Amino acid sequence: MNYHRYLVLLSAAVISLSVSSKSVGDLIFEENFDAQPDFTSTMHSTEKAQKLREGYTLPAGWDSLYQGTQWSPELGYPNNHASLEILAKNSDKAYGGEGKSAVMWRESFSLSWKNWASDSQLVKFLEKQYPQLYVEFYIRFSPNFYSRENASNFMSKVFRVGSWDGKGDEFSGFQGALGPIYLWDYKRDVYGLRSVHSFRGGPWGENYTFNGQYAQDKSLNYGSHTKGQAEEGGDPKLIDQVYGGFLSDVNSAIGHNQVFGAGAQWTKVAFFVRMNSTPGKADGVLRQWVNNQRILNLEDIPWVQTSASNHMVGWNYIGIGGNDYFQPYPNDERYEDWYAIDNLVVRSTMPSLLQDVAPNPPVDIGVQ
């Protein structure tokens, strides 16, 4: 390692420890999976939609699971995996090399069209609606993760936060029980590694597509698109983990290992969402950090648009994992790769060292 890169890495480590040690705010939920009983998405049922309120067995403290698995022990493939595993035997895939984590297995499976196959959406409902939420977790990718070396149009949904009406289906926004929603997707295409953001509007049952007034998807790189996105309009100091220096200075396509590393390291990812102040006003917020470096700051989102009732809603659920458009190999090879999520934290405010703008006050936020 060259001396410059050593100093950069050391500086980032100090920043990371500083932010972690001073994380303040109202804790809503945290999960490191260590105390969870062993669980997989097909261990207790092979149904796709599994809901605690309907009597299904789920990880403690979680409320719903939508799973899609072609090959798992319960389906007759003892050497393959369910789409979601929380298992003691996977301690090598947990943060720190001990305990447990949520391991999401992607299956290369094609129906001869652009189908989304494996699914691992694990959902947590919050006790009330919040005008804003901060969510952080650590993520790690398998050594054979396809996109380390290959560029394609394949994509996986990794994280979501949204508003649910408390009654309808929590898995399909088009049925009217969800909105707004934010989703973070993983993709590496010919333009490099992408941070893909998907936006859906609200309130529930209305304005799901923003009536064409806001982009439903943004595909951003980890280089030039991050310039000016750090605090006070600066450039983030996100380290290029292959070549050294900072990714904001890279003008070419950026690979997976440059962002997430070539080895078994974990990457801290964080998000902050804040509802717009009144229906139809374009002042809602989305922020994203990678290893405590802010790489995205949007403050123009009309999360809740005007409607017949003209009421505001709040954020009241989060989800990790999701479905995968992933089919690089023939089905009969039963190829799988994985990513793991650990040390999830949900707060009602940003940690103090990340807080730079006072939040809007709550507006007509009720309890569901």
Residue pairs with C-beta under 8 A, 6 or more apart in sequence:
1 9
2 244
4 244
4 245
5 239
5 244
5 245
8 237
8 239
8 244
8 245
8 246
9 239
11 237
12 237
12 239
12 291
12 292
12 293
15 292
16 268
16 291
16 292
18 353
19 292
19 351
19 353
19 354
22 351
22 352
22 353
23 345
23 347
23 351
23 352
24 349
24 351
24 352
25 134
25 347
25 348
25 349
25 350
25 351
25 352
26 347
26 348
26 349
27 345
27 346
27 347
28 126
28 130
28 133
28 346
28 347
28 348
29 61
29 124
29 126
29 318
29 344
29 345
29 346
30 343
30 344
30 345
30 346
31 61
31 124
31 344
32 95
32 99
32 100
32 101
32 342
32 343
32 344
33 59
33 86
33 94
33 99
33 100
33 101
33 102
33 342
34 94
34 99
34 100
35 60
36 59
36 60
36 86
36 100
37 59
37 60
38 86
38 87
38 88
39 57
39 58
39 59
39 84
39 85
39 86
39 87
40 72
40 74
40 81
40 82
40 84
40 85
40 86
40 87
41 50
41 65
41 67
41 69
41 72
41 82
41 83
41 84
41 85
41 120
42 67
42 69
42 72
42 73
42 74
42 75
42 82
42 83
43 57
43 74
43 82
44 50
44 56
44 57
45 56
45 57
46 69
46 74
46 75
47 56
48 66
48 67
48 68
48 119
49 64
49 65
49 66
49 171
50 56
50 57
50 58
50 64
50 65
50 66
50 67
51 63
51 64
51 65
51 170
52 58
52 62
52 63
52 64
53 63
56 65
58 64
58 65
59 86
59 122
61 124
62 122
62 123
62 124
63 123
63 124
63 125
63 317
64 121
64 122
64 123
64 125
64 170
64 171
65 84
65 120
65 121
65 122
65 123
66 119
66 121
66 123
66 171
66 323
67 82
67 83
67 84
67 119
67 120
67 121
68 83
68 116
68 117
68 118
68 119
68 120
68 323
69 75
69 82
69 83
69 105
69 107
69 118
69 119
70 107
70 109
70 117
70 118
70 331
70 334
71 77
71 80
71 81
71 107
71 334
71 336
72 80
72 81
72 82
72 83
73 80
73 82
74 82
77 334
80 334
80 336
81 103
81 105
81 336
81 338
82 105
83 104
83 105
83 106
83 107
83 118
83 119
83 120
83 321
84 102
84 103
84 104
84 105
84 120
84 122
84 321
85 102
85 103
85 105
86 100
86 101
86 102
86 103
87 100
87 103
88 100
90 100
90 101
90 103
90 340
91 97
91 98
91 99
91 100
93 101
93 103
93 140
93 338
93 340
94 100
94 101
94 340
94 342
95 101
95 138
95 140
95 266
95 342
95 343
101 340
101 341
101 342
102 122
102 320
102 321
102 340
102 341
102 342
103 338
103 339
103 340
104 120
104 156
104 320
104 321
104 338
104 339
104 340
104 341
105 118
105 120
105 336
105 337
105 338
106 118
106 146
106 156
106 324
106 326
106 336
106 337
106 338
106 339
107 117
107 118
107 324
107 326
107 334
107 335
107 336
108 146
108 326
108 327
108 328
108 329
108 330
108 331
108 333
108 334
108 335
108 336
109 115
109 117
109 118
109 326
109 327
109 331
110 117
110 327
110 330
110 331
111 117
114 325
115 325
115 327
116 323
116 324
116 325
117 323
117 324
117 325
117 326
117 327
118 323
118 324
118 326
119 321
119 322
119 323
119 324
120 321
120 322
120 323
121 157
121 160
121 171
121 319
121 320
121 321
121 322
121 323
122 319
122 320
122 321
123 170
123 317
123 318
123 319
124 317
124 318
124 319
124 346
125 164
125 170
125 316
125 317
126 315
126 316
126 317
126 318
126 346
127 367
128 314
128 316
128 365
128 367
128 368
129 163
129 313
129 314
129 315
129 316
129 365
129 366
129 367
129 368
130 314
130 315
130 316
130 348
130 365
131 274
131 275
131 314
131 315
131 359
131 360
131 361
131 362
131 363
131 365
132 272
132 273
132 274
132 275
132 285
132 315
132 348
132 349
132 359
132 360
133 161
133 272
133 273
133 315
133 318
133 346
133 347
133 348
134 270
134 271
134 272
134 346
134 347
134 348
134 349
134 350
134 351
134 354
135 159
135 161
135 270
135 271
135 272
135 318
135 344
135 345
135 346
135 347
136 268
136 269
136 270
136 271
136 289
136 343
136 344
136 345
137 159
137 268
137 269
137 270
137 320
137 341
137 342
137 343
137 344
137 345
138 266
138 267
138 268
138 269
138 341
138 342
138 343
139 158
139 260
139 266
139 267
139 269
139 339
139 340
139 341
140 260
140 264
140 265
140 266
140 267
140 339
140 340
140 342
141 148
141 256
141 260
141 337
141 338
141 339
142 337
142 338
142 339
143 264
144 337
145 256
145 337
145 338
145 339
146 152
146 154
146 326
146 328
146 337
147 154
147 186
147 187
147 188
147 193
147 256
148 255
148 256
148 257
148 262
150 188
150 328
151 188
151 189
151 190
151 192
151 253
152 188
152 189
152 328
153 187
153 189
153 325
154 187
154 188
154 324
154 325
154 326
154 327
154 328
155 185
155 186
155 187
155 196
155 324
155 325
155 326
156 185
156 186
156 187
156 322
156 323
156 324
156 325
156 326
156 339
157 183
157 184
157 185
157 186
157 321
157 322
157 323
157 324
158 184
158 185
158 186
158 320
158 321
158 322
158 339
158 341
159 183
159 184
159 269
159 271
159 318
159 319
159 320
159 322
160 181
160 182
160 183
160 184
160 318
160 319
160 322
161 181
161 182
161 271
161 273
161 315
161 317
161 318
161 319
162 173
162 178
162 179
162 180
162 181
162 182
162 200
162 315
162 316
162 317
162 318
162 319
163 178
163 179
163 180
163 181
163 202
163 203
163 204
163 313
163 314
163 315
163 316
163 317
164 170
164 177
164 178
164 204
164 316
164 317
164 368
165 176
165 177
165 178
165 204
165 205
165 368
166 316
166 368
167 177
168 175
168 176
168 177
168 178
168 204
169 175
169 177
170 177
170 178
170 317
172 178
173 179
173 181
173 200
173 208
174 208
176 204
176 205
176 208
177 204
177 205
178 200
178 202
178 204
178 208
179 200
179 201
179 202
179 203
179 204
179 205
179 206
179 207
179 208
179 313
180 199
180 200
180 201
180 202
180 203
180 275
180 303
180 304
180 313
181 198
181 199
181 200
182 197
182 198
182 199
182 200
182 271
182 273
182 286
183 197
183 198
183 322
184 195
184 196
184 197
184 198
184 269
184 271
184 288
185 196
185 197
185 198
185 322
186 194
186 196
186 339
187 193
187 194
187 196
187 219
188 194
188 255
188 256
190 253
191 219
191 221
191 253
192 221
192 222
192 223
192 252
192 253
192 254
192 255
193 221
193 222
193 254
193 255
193 256
193 258
193 259
194 219
194 220
194 221
195 219
195 220
195 221
195 222
195 225
195 288
195 295
195 296
196 217
196 218
196 219
196 220
197 217
197 218
197 219
197 220
197 286
197 288
197 296
198 216
198 217
199 210
199 214
199 215
199 216
199 217
199 218
199 286
199 301
200 208
200 209
200 210
200 216
201 207
201 208
201 209
201 210
201 211
201 214
201 302
201 303
201 304
201 305
202 208
202 303
202 304
202 305
202 313
203 279
203 304
203 307
203 309
203 311
203 312
203 313
204 313
206 305
206 307
206 308
207 304
207 305
207 307
209 216
210 216
210 302
210 305
211 305
213 302
213 305
214 282
214 301
214 302
220 226
220 296
221 253
221 254
222 238
222 247
222 254
222 258
222 259
222 290
222 295
223 247
223 248
223 249
223 250
223 251
223 252
223 254
224 248
224 250
224 251
226 235
226 236
226 238
226 247
226 248
226 295
226 296
227 235
227 248
228 234
228 235
229 235
229 236
229 294
229 295
229 296
229 297
230 236
230 237
230 293
230 294
230 295
230 297
231 294
231 356
232 356
235 246
235 248
235 249
236 246
236 247
236 248
236 290
236 293
236 294
236 295
237 246
237 248
237 293
238 246
238 247
238 248
238 259
238 290
238 291
238 293
238 295
239 245
239 246
239 247
239 291
240 246
240 247
240 250
240 254
240 258
241 257
241 258
241 259
241 260
241 261
241 262
241 265
242 255
242 257
242 258
242 262
243 258
247 254
247 258
247 259
250 258
259 267
259 290
260 267
261 267
266 342
267 290
267 291
268 289
268 290
268 291
268 292
269 288
269 289
269 290
270 288
270 289
270 292
270 354
271 286
271 287
271 288
271 289
272 285
272 286
272 287
272 350
272 354
273 284
273 285
273 286
273 287
273 303
273 315
274 284
274 285
274 359
274 360
275 284
275 303
275 304
275 312
275 313
275 314
275 315
275 360
275 363
276 282
276 283
276 284
276 301
276 302
276 303
276 304
276 360
277 283
277 360
277 363
278 312
278 363
279 304
279 305
279 306
279 307
279 310
279 311
279 312
280 302
280 304
280 305
280 306
281 302
282 300
282 301
282 302
283 299
283 300
283 301
283 360
284 299
284 300
284 301
284 302
284 303
284 304
285 297
285 298
285 299
285 301
285 357
286 296
286 297
286 298
286 301
287 294
287 296
287 297
287 298
288 294
288 295
288 296
289 295
289 354
292 354
294 354
304 312
304 313
311 364
312 363
312 364
312 365
313 365
314 362
314 365
314 366
316 368
318 346
320 341
320 344
321 341
328 335
329 335
349 355
349 359
